[in-house]
Amino acid sequence: MNEEDRPKMTISIKADKETRMGIINDIKQELRAVSALKINYAATQRTSL
């Protein structure tokens, strides 16, 4: 992918309940550093409390 296409790109991050928020934040910061700013977040649905 070339640099001019990055603003059009959407990144999808899917995480489960075991994923620590610090890892998500680290990924988000790295994506921001390369101007990949469209991020879609998804998580698994909790079935019970």
PQR file of N, CA, C, O and H, with PARSE charges and radii, in Angstrom:
ATOM      1  N   MET A   1       0.850  -1.171   0.000 -0.4000 1.5000
ATOM      2  CA  MET A   1       0.000   0.000   0.000 -0.0000 2.0000
ATOM      3  C   MET A   1       0.896   1.234   0.000  0.5500 1.7000
ATOM      4  O   MET A   1       1.870   1.312   0.748 -0.5500 1.4000
ATOM      5  N   ASN A   2       0.554   2.179  -0.839 -0.4000 1.5000
ATOM      6  CA  ASN A   2       1.357   3.404  -0.861 -0.0000 2.0000
ATOM      7  C   ASN A   2       0.793   4.426   0.126  0.5500 1.7000
ATOM      8  O   ASN A   2      -0.336   4.297   0.600 -0.5500 1.4000
ATOM      9  H   ASN A   2      -0.238   2.116  -1.447  0.4000 1.0000
ATOM     10  N   GLU A   3       1.592   5.431   0.422 -0.4000 1.5000
ATOM     11  CA  GLU A   3       1.247   6.404   1.452 -0.0000 2.0000
ATOM     12  C   GLU A   3      -0.022   7.189   1.155  0.5500 1.7000
ATOM     13  O   GLU A   3      -0.770   7.535   2.070 -0.5500 1.4000
ATOM     14  H   GLU A   3       2.510   5.535   0.037  0.4000 1.0000
ATOM     15  N   GLU A   4      -0.263   7.467  -0.107 -0.4000 1.5000
ATOM     16  CA  GLU A   4      -1.442   8.284  -0.432 -0.0000 2.0000
ATOM     17  C   GLU A   4      -2.753   7.530  -0.217  0.5500 1.7000
ATOM     18  O   GLU A   4      -3.808   8.157  -0.130 -0.5500 1.4000
ATOM     19  H   GLU A   4       0.345   7.186  -0.849  0.4000 1.0000
ATOM     20  N   ASP A   5      -2.711   6.197  -0.129 -0.4000 1.5000
ATOM     21  CA  ASP A   5      -3.922   5.411   0.115 -0.0000 2.0000
ATOM     22  C   ASP A   5      -4.253   5.253   1.597  0.5500 1.7000
ATOM     23  O   ASP A   5      -5.363   4.842   1.934 -0.5500 1.4000
ATOM     24  H   ASP A   5      -1.853   5.687  -0.200  0.4000 1.0000
ATOM     25  N   ARG A   6      -3.331   5.565   2.474 -0.4000 1.5000
ATOM     26  CA  ARG A   6      -3.553   5.360   3.912 -0.0000 2.0000
ATOM     27  C   ARG A   6      -4.763   6.108   4.463  0.5500 1.7000
ATOM     28  O   ARG A   6      -5.486   5.543   5.283 -0.5500 1.4000
ATOM     29  H   ARG A   6      -2.429   5.899   2.200  0.4000 1.0000
ATOM     30  N   PRO A   7      -5.018   7.347   4.054 -0.5600 1.5000
ATOM     31  CA  PRO A   7      -6.211   8.025   4.602  0.2800 2.0000
ATOM     32  C   PRO A   7      -7.524   7.339   4.231  0.5500 1.7000
ATOM     33  O   PRO A   7      -8.531   7.540   4.909 -0.5500 1.4000
ATOM     34  N   LYS A   8      -7.533   6.548   3.185 -0.4000 1.5000
ATOM     35  CA  LYS A   8      -8.742   5.846   2.750 -0.0000 2.0000
ATOM     36  C   LYS A   8      -8.913   4.499   3.457  0.5500 1.7000
ATOM     37  O   LYS A   8      -9.998   3.918   3.429 -0.5500 1.4000
ATOM     38  H   LYS A   8      -6.714   6.385   2.634  0.4000 1.0000
ATOM     39  N   MET A   9      -7.861   4.009   4.081 -0.4000 1.5000
ATOM     40  CA  MET A   9      -7.850   2.692   4.682 -0.0000 2.0000
ATOM     41  C   MET A   9      -8.581   2.700   6.025  0.5500 1.7000
ATOM     42  O   MET A   9      -8.485   3.661   6.787 -0.5500 1.4000
ATOM     43  H   MET A   9      -6.980   4.481   4.103  0.4000 1.0000
ATOM     44  N   THR A  10      -9.312   1.621   6.305 -0.4000 1.5000
ATOM     45  CA  THR A  10      -9.942   1.432   7.602 -0.0000 2.0000
ATOM     46  C   THR A  10      -9.340   0.194   8.251  0.5500 1.7000
ATOM     47  O   THR A  10      -9.305  -0.878   7.647 -0.5500 1.4000
ATOM     48  H   THR A  10      -9.390   0.840   5.685  0.4000 1.0000
ATOM     49  N   ILE A  11      -8.872   0.346   9.472 -0.4000 1.5000
ATOM     50  CA  ILE A  11      -8.291  -0.747  10.240 -0.0000 2.0000
ATOM     51  C   ILE A  11      -9.368  -1.299  11.155  0.5500 1.7000
ATOM     52  O   ILE A  11     -10.099  -0.533  11.784 -0.5500 1.4000
ATOM     53  H   ILE A  11      -8.900   1.217   9.963  0.4000 1.0000
ATOM     54  N   SER A  12      -9.474  -2.608  11.238 -0.4000 1.5000
ATOM     55  CA  SER A  12     -10.435  -3.235  12.131 -0.0000 2.0000
ATOM     56  C   SER A  12      -9.685  -3.984  13.225  0.5500 1.7000
ATOM     57  O   SER A  12      -8.847  -4.840  12.943 -0.5500 1.4000
ATOM     58  H   SER A  12      -8.881  -3.230  10.728  0.4000 1.0000
ATOM     59  N   ILE A  13      -9.991  -3.658  14.460 -0.4000 1.5000
ATOM     60  CA  ILE A  13      -9.381  -4.318  15.610 -0.0000 2.0000
ATOM     61  C   ILE A  13     -10.478  -5.097  16.326  0.5500 1.7000
ATOM     62  O   ILE A  13     -11.462  -4.520  16.790 -0.5500 1.4000
ATOM     63  H   ILE A  13     -10.672  -2.963  14.690  0.4000 1.0000
ATOM     64  N   LYS A  14     -10.300  -6.404  16.410 -0.4000 1.5000
ATOM     65  CA  LYS A  14     -11.253  -7.242  17.119 -0.0000 2.0000
ATOM     66  C   LYS A  14     -10.532  -7.843  18.318  0.5500 1.7000
ATOM     67  O   LYS A  14      -9.478  -8.461  18.170 -0.5500 1.4000
ATOM     68  H   LYS A  14      -9.501  -6.873  16.033  0.4000 1.0000
ATOM     69  N   ALA A  15     -11.094  -7.664  19.489 -0.4000 1.5000
ATOM     70  CA  ALA A  15     -10.447  -8.126  20.717 -0.0000 2.0000
ATOM     71  C   ALA A  15     -11.446  -8.898  21.564  0.5500 1.7000
ATOM     72  O   ALA A  15     -12.657  -8.709  21.456 -0.5500 1.4000
ATOM     73  H   ALA A  15     -11.950  -7.162  19.610  0.4000 1.0000
ATOM     74  N   ASP A  16     -10.915  -9.765  22.401 -0.4000 1.5000
ATOM     75  CA  ASP A  16     -11.787 -10.468  23.337 -0.0000 2.0000
ATOM     76  C   ASP A  16     -11.580  -9.909  24.744  0.5500 1.7000
ATOM     77  O   ASP A  16     -10.809  -8.968  24.932 -0.5500 1.4000
ATOM     78  H   ASP A  16      -9.931  -9.919  22.488  0.4000 1.0000
ATOM     79  N   LYS A  17     -12.251 -10.472  25.709 -0.4000 1.5000
ATOM     80  CA  LYS A  17     -12.208  -9.919  27.063 -0.0000 2.0000
ATOM     81  C   LYS A  17     -10.845 -10.065  27.727  0.5500 1.7000
ATOM     82  O   LYS A  17     -10.573  -9.398  28.725 -0.5500 1.4000
ATOM     83  H   LYS A  17     -12.878 -11.237  25.557  0.4000 1.0000
ATOM     84  N   GLU A  18      -9.992 -10.917  27.196 -0.4000 1.5000
ATOM     85  CA  GLU A  18      -8.663 -11.114  27.763 -0.0000 2.0000
ATOM     86  C   GLU A  18      -7.658 -10.055  27.297  0.5500 1.7000
ATOM     87  O   GLU A  18      -6.580  -9.927  27.878 -0.5500 1.4000
ATOM     88  H   GLU A  18     -10.213 -11.459  26.386  0.4000 1.0000
ATOM     89  N   THR A  19      -8.003  -9.303  26.262 -0.4000 1.5000
ATOM     90  CA  THR A  19      -7.091  -8.312  25.718 -0.0000 2.0000
ATOM     91  C   THR A  19      -6.996  -7.111  26.654  0.5500 1.7000
ATOM     92  O   THR A  19      -8.008  -6.514  27.024 -0.5500 1.4000
ATOM     93  H   THR A  19      -8.878  -9.407  25.789  0.4000 1.0000
ATOM     94  N   ARG A  20      -5.795  -6.775  27.022 -0.4000 1.5000
ATOM     95  CA  ARG A  20      -5.591  -5.638  27.918 -0.0000 2.0000
ATOM     96  C   ARG A  20      -5.700  -4.331  27.128  0.5500 1.7000
ATOM     97  O   ARG A  20      -5.262  -4.248  25.981 -0.5500 1.4000
ATOM     98  H   ARG A  20      -4.974  -7.260  26.721  0.4000 1.0000
ATOM     99  N   MET A  21      -6.279  -3.334  27.748 -0.4000 1.5000
ATOM    100  CA  MET A  21      -6.481  -2.043  27.091 -0.0000 2.0000
ATOM    101  C   MET A  21      -5.162  -1.408  26.698  0.5500 1.7000
ATOM    102  O   MET A  21      -5.116  -0.665  25.718 -0.5500 1.4000
ATOM    103  H   MET A  21      -6.635  -3.401  28.680  0.4000 1.0000
ATOM    104  N   GLY A  22      -4.092  -1.674  27.424 -0.4000 1.5000
ATOM    105  CA  GLY A  22      -2.782  -1.121  27.084 -0.0000 2.0000
ATOM    106  C   GLY A  22      -2.317  -1.564  25.715  0.5500 1.7000
ATOM    107  O   GLY A  22      -1.696  -0.789  24.988 -0.5500 1.4000
ATOM    108  H   GLY A  22      -4.130  -2.278  28.220  0.4000 1.0000
ATOM    109  N   ILE A  23      -2.610  -2.805  25.356 -0.4000 1.5000
ATOM    110  CA  ILE A  23      -2.236  -3.307  24.028 -0.0000 2.0000
ATOM    111  C   ILE A  23      -3.030  -2.583  22.950  0.5500 1.7000
ATOM    112  O   ILE A  23      -2.480  -2.203  21.917 -0.5500 1.4000
ATOM    113  H   ILE A  23      -3.115  -3.435  25.947  0.4000 1.0000
ATOM    114  N   ILE A  24      -4.312  -2.395  23.188 -0.4000 1.5000
ATOM    115  CA  ILE A  24      -5.150  -1.664  22.226 -0.0000 2.0000
ATOM    116  C   ILE A  24      -4.628  -0.244  22.060  0.5500 1.7000
ATOM    117  O   ILE A  24      -4.556   0.261  20.940 -0.5500 1.4000
ATOM    118  H   ILE A  24      -4.760  -2.704  24.027  0.4000 1.0000
ATOM    119  N   ASN A  25      -4.269   0.397  23.150 -0.4000 1.5000
ATOM    120  CA  ASN A  25      -3.738   1.764  23.080 -0.0000 2.0000
ATOM    121  C   ASN A  25      -2.404   1.810  22.340  0.5500 1.7000
ATOM    122  O   ASN A  25      -2.161   2.738  21.569 -0.5500 1.4000
ATOM    123  H   ASN A  25      -4.328  -0.013  24.060  0.4000 1.0000
ATOM    124  N   ASP A  26      -1.532   0.818  22.564 -0.4000 1.5000
ATOM    125  CA  ASP A  26      -0.254   0.763  21.847 -0.0000 2.0000
ATOM    126  C   ASP A  26      -0.479   0.644  20.346  0.5500 1.7000
ATOM    127  O   ASP A  26       0.173   1.326  19.556 -0.5500 1.4000
ATOM    128  H   ASP A  26      -1.729   0.064  23.190  0.4000 1.0000
ATOM    129  N   ILE A  27      -1.401  -0.223  19.962 -0.4000 1.5000
ATOM    130  CA  ILE A  27      -1.722  -0.401  18.536 -0.0000 2.0000
ATOM    131  C   ILE A  27      -2.268   0.900  17.969  0.5500 1.7000
ATOM    132  O   ILE A  27      -1.879   1.317  16.877 -0.5500 1.4000
ATOM    133  H   ILE A  27      -1.931  -0.777  20.605  0.4000 1.0000
ATOM    134  N   LYS A  28      -3.164   1.541  18.702 -0.4000 1.5000
ATOM    135  CA  LYS A  28      -3.757   2.800  18.247 -0.0000 2.0000
ATOM    136  C   LYS A  28      -2.694   3.878  18.043  0.5500 1.7000
ATOM    137  O   LYS A  28      -2.753   4.627  17.068 -0.5500 1.4000
ATOM    138  H   LYS A  28      -3.480   1.203  19.589  0.4000 1.0000
ATOM    139  N   GLN A  29      -1.737   3.963  18.940 -0.4000 1.5000
ATOM    140  CA  GLN A  29      -0.667   4.948  18.814 -0.0000 2.0000
ATOM    141  C   GLN A  29       0.210   4.678  17.596  0.5500 1.7000
ATOM    142  O   GLN A  29       0.603   5.611  16.896 -0.5500 1.4000
ATOM    143  H   GLN A  29      -1.688   3.355  19.733  0.4000 1.0000
ATOM    144  N   GLU A  30       0.519   3.409  17.338 -0.4000 1.5000
ATOM    145  CA  GLU A  30       1.321   3.059  16.164 -0.0000 2.0000
ATOM    146  C   GLU A  30       0.565   3.383  14.876  0.5500 1.7000
ATOM    147  O   GLU A  30       1.159   3.871  13.915 -0.5500 1.4000
ATOM    148  H   GLU A  30       0.200   2.650  17.906  0.4000 1.0000
ATOM    149  N   LEU A  31      -0.720   3.119  14.853 -0.4000 1.5000
ATOM    150  CA  LEU A  31      -1.526   3.445  13.675 -0.0000 2.0000
ATOM    151  C   LEU A  31      -1.579   4.956  13.463  0.5500 1.7000
ATOM    152  O   LEU A  31      -1.500   5.432  12.330 -0.5500 1.4000
ATOM    153  H   LEU A  31      -1.202   2.722  15.634  0.4000 1.0000
ATOM    154  N   ARG A  32      -1.711   5.694  14.533 -0.4000 1.5000
ATOM    155  CA  ARG A  32      -1.722   7.160  14.434 -0.0000 2.0000
ATOM    156  C   ARG A  32      -0.401   7.671  13.870  0.5500 1.7000
ATOM    157  O   ARG A  32      -0.384   8.622  13.089 -0.5500 1.4000
ATOM    158  H   ARG A  32      -1.775   5.308  15.453  0.4000 1.0000
ATOM    159  N   ALA A  33       0.707   7.041  14.264 -0.4000 1.5000
ATOM    160  CA  ALA A  33       2.034   7.468  13.804 -0.0000 2.0000
ATOM    161  C   ALA A  33       2.203   7.319  12.296  0.5500 1.7000
ATOM    162  O   ALA A  33       2.987   8.045  11.687 -0.5500 1.4000
ATOM    163  H   ALA A  33       0.693   6.268  14.899  0.4000 1.0000
ATOM    164  N   VAL A  34       1.472   6.381  11.689 -0.4000 1.5000
ATOM    165  CA  VAL A  34       1.568   6.191  10.235 -0.0000 2.0000
ATOM    166  C   VAL A  34       0.334   6.745   9.515  0.5500 1.7000
ATOM    167  O   VAL A  34       0.076   6.401   8.361 -0.5500 1.4000
ATOM    168  H   VAL A  34       0.834   5.791  12.184  0.4000 1.0000
ATOM    169  N   SER A  35      -0.416   7.593  10.196 -0.4000 1.5000
ATOM    170  CA  SER A  35      -1.596   8.273   9.638 -0.0000 2.0000
ATOM    171  C   SER A  35      -2.698   7.318   9.210  0.5500 1.7000
ATOM    172  O   SER A  35      -3.432   7.602   8.264 -0.5500 1.4000
ATOM    173  H   SER A  35      -0.206   7.872  11.133  0.4000 1.0000
ATOM    174  N   ALA A  36      -2.821   6.201   9.889 -0.4000 1.5000
ATOM    175  CA  ALA A  36      -3.958   5.297   9.675 -0.0000 2.0000
ATOM    176  C   ALA A  36      -4.970   5.647  10.765  0.5500 1.7000
ATOM    177  O   ALA A  36      -4.918   5.107  11.870 -0.5500 1.4000
ATOM    178  H   ALA A  36      -2.225   5.970  10.658  0.4000 1.0000
ATOM    179  N   LEU A  37      -5.884   6.548  10.444 -0.4000 1.5000
ATOM    180  CA  LEU A  37      -6.731   7.149  11.469 -0.0000 2.0000
ATOM    181  C   LEU A  37      -8.145   6.589  11.538  0.5500 1.7000
ATOM    182  O   LEU A  37      -8.863   6.862  12.500 -0.5500 1.4000
ATOM    183  H   LEU A  37      -5.927   6.987   9.546  0.4000 1.0000
ATOM    184  N   LYS A  38      -8.559   5.824  10.554 -0.4000 1.5000
ATOM    185  CA  LYS A  38      -9.906   5.233  10.583 -0.0000 2.0000
ATOM    186  C   LYS A  38      -9.797   3.848  11.210  0.5500 1.7000
ATOM    187  O   LYS A  38      -9.248   2.921  10.614 -0.5500 1.4000
ATOM    188  H   LYS A  38      -7.976   5.602   9.772  0.4000 1.0000
ATOM    189  N   ILE A  39     -10.327   3.729  12.413 -0.4000 1.5000
ATOM    190  CA  ILE A  39     -10.213   2.483  13.164 -0.0000 2.0000
ATOM    191  C   ILE A  39     -11.600   2.016  13.576  0.5500 1.7000
ATOM    192  O   ILE A  39     -12.398   2.786  14.111 -0.5500 1.4000
ATOM    193  H   ILE A  39     -10.773   4.482  12.897  0.4000 1.0000
ATOM    194  N   ASN A  40     -11.871   0.756  13.319 -0.4000 1.5000
ATOM    195  CA  ASN A  40     -13.121   0.132  13.714 -0.0000 2.0000
ATOM    196  C   ASN A  40     -12.807  -0.837  14.843  0.5500 1.7000
ATOM    197  O   ASN A  40     -11.912  -1.672  14.711 -0.5500 1.4000
ATOM    198  H   ASN A  40     -11.223   0.131  12.884  0.4000 1.0000
ATOM    199  N   TYR A  41     -13.530  -0.737  15.945 -0.4000 1.5000
ATOM    200  CA  TYR A  41     -13.313  -1.621  17.084 -0.0000 2.0000
ATOM    201  C   TYR A  41     -14.453  -2.614  17.183  0.5500 1.7000
ATOM    202  O   TYR A  41     -15.613  -2.261  16.972 -0.5500 1.4000
ATOM    203  H   TYR A  41     -14.257  -0.059  16.052  0.4000 1.0000
ATOM    204  N   ALA A  42     -14.123  -3.856  17.504 -0.4000 1.5000
ATOM    205  CA  ALA A  42     -15.147  -4.876  17.716 -0.0000 2.0000
ATOM    206  C   ALA A  42     -14.719  -5.725  18.911  0.5500 1.7000
ATOM    207  O   ALA A  42     -13.530  -5.894  19.185 -0.5500 1.4000
ATOM    208  H   ALA A  42     -13.180  -4.143  17.675  0.4000 1.0000
ATOM    209  N   ALA A  43     -15.706  -6.244  19.602 -0.4000 1.5000
ATOM    210  CA  ALA A  43     -15.413  -7.097  20.755 -0.0000 2.0000
ATOM    211  C   ALA A  43     -16.419  -8.245  20.766  0.5500 1.7000
ATOM    212  O   ALA A  43     -17.510  -8.153  20.204 -0.5500 1.4000
ATOM    213  H   ALA A  43     -16.671  -6.107  19.379  0.4000 1.0000
ATOM    214  N   THR A  44     -16.021  -9.298  21.407 -0.4000 1.5000
ATOM    215  CA  THR A  44     -16.958 -10.403  21.555 -0.0000 2.0000
ATOM    216  C   THR A  44     -18.007 -10.009  22.588  0.5500 1.7000
ATOM    217  O   THR A  44     -17.717  -9.298  23.550 -0.5500 1.4000
ATOM    218  H   THR A  44     -15.134  -9.372  21.864  0.4000 1.0000
ATOM    219  N   GLN A  45     -19.210 -10.477  22.375 -0.4000 1.5000
ATOM    220  CA  GLN A  45     -20.300 -10.122  23.273 -0.0000 2.0000
ATOM    221  C   GLN A  45     -20.231 -10.979  24.529  0.5500 1.7000
ATOM    222  O   GLN A  45     -19.998 -12.185  24.462 -0.5500 1.4000
ATOM    223  H   GLN A  45     -19.446 -11.055  21.593  0.4000 1.0000
ATOM    224  N   ARG A  46     -20.436 -10.344  25.658 -0.4000 1.5000
ATOM    225  CA  ARG A  46     -20.456 -11.053  26.926 -0.0000 2.0000
ATOM    226  C   ARG A  46     -21.771 -11.813  27.036  0.5500 1.7000
ATOM    227  O   ARG A  46     -22.839 -11.241  26.817 -0.5500 1.4000
ATOM    228  H   ARG A  46     -20.626  -9.364  25.712  0.4000 1.0000
ATOM    229  N   THR A  47     -21.702 -13.095  27.373 -0.4000 1.5000
ATOM    230  CA  THR A  47     -22.927 -13.898  27.457 -0.0000 2.0000
ATOM    231  C   THR A  47     -23.544 -13.902  28.846  0.5500 1.7000
ATOM    232  O   THR A  47     -24.756 -14.068  28.979 -0.5500 1.4000
ATOM    233  H   THR A  47     -20.835 -13.560  27.551  0.4000 1.0000
ATOM    234  N   SER A  48     -22.722 -13.722  29.896 -0.4000 1.5000
ATOM    235  CA  SER A  48     -23.255 -13.663  31.245 -0.0000 2.0000
ATOM    236  C   SER A  48     -22.327 -12.830  32.118  0.5500 1.7000
ATOM    237  O   SER A  48     -21.166 -12.614  31.772 -0.5500 1.4000
ATOM    238  H   SER A  48     -21.737 -13.587  29.787  0.4000 1.0000
ATOM    239  N   LEU A  49     -22.835 -12.373  33.231 -0.4000 1.5000
ATOM    240  CA  LEU A  49     -22.039 -11.562  34.154 -0.0000 2.0000
ATOM    241  C   LEU A  49     -21.293 -12.400  35.105  0.5500 1.7000
ATOM    242  O   LEU A  49     -20.570 -11.878  35.954 -0.5500 1.4000
ATOM    243  H   LEU A  49     -23.779 -12.549  33.513  0.4000 1.0000
TER
END
